[in-house]
């Protein structure tokens, strides 16, 4: 049972890492496209990235 839980936790972390990388790329593209770090779209993507980074950090503590 512990091994299954460990695999599940590792899969969750991998999924979060992949999602973080995807959002990071979106953020970079949006910042370049909008030529601004304070554009509303860039800020929204940045906030989404922050949310997923926090989730990842909390998963690592388990």
C-alpha positions in Angstrom: 0.0 0.0 0.0 2.8 2.4 0.9 4.5 1.8 -2.5 1.2 2.5 -4.4 0.8 5.8 -2.4 4.4 6.7 -3.1 3.9 6.1 -6.9 0.7 8.2 -6.7 2.6 11.0 -5.0 5.4 10.8 -7.6 2.9 10.9 -10.4 1.2 13.9 -8.9 4.5 15.7 -8.6 5.4 14.9 -12.2 2.0 16.2 -13.4 2.5 19.4 -11.4 6.1 19.8 -12.8 4.8 19.4 -16.3 1.9 21.9 -15.7 4.4 24.4 -14.2 6.6 24.1 -17.2 3.7 24.6 -19.5 2.4 27.7 -17.7 6.0 29.1 -17.5 6.2 28.9 -21.3 2.8 30.6 -21.6 4.0 33.3 -19.3 7.2 33.9 -21.3 5.3 34.0 -24.5 2.6 36.4 -23.2 5.3 38.7 -21.7 7.1 38.9 -25.0 3.9 39.3 -27.1 2.5 42.0 -24.8 5.9 43.6 -24.3 5.0 44.1 -20.7 5.2 42.4 -17.3 2.3 44.4 -16.0 -0.2 43.5 -18.7 -3.4 42.0 -17.2 -3.0 38.7 -19.2 0.6 38.4 -18.1 -0.4 39.0 -14.4 -3.2 36.4 -14.6 -0.8 33.7 -16.0 1.8 34.7 -13.4 -0.8 34.2 -10.7 -1.8 30.8 -12.1 1.9 29.8 -12.1 2.2 30.9 -8.5 -0.7 28.8 -7.5 0.8 25.7 -9.1 4.2 26.4 -7.6 2.6 26.5 -4.2 0.8 23.2 -4.8 4.1 21.7 -5.8 5.9 22.9 -2.7 3.1 21.5 -0.5 3.3 18.2 -2.3 7.1 18.1 -1.7 6.5 18.4 2.1 4.5 15.3 2.2 
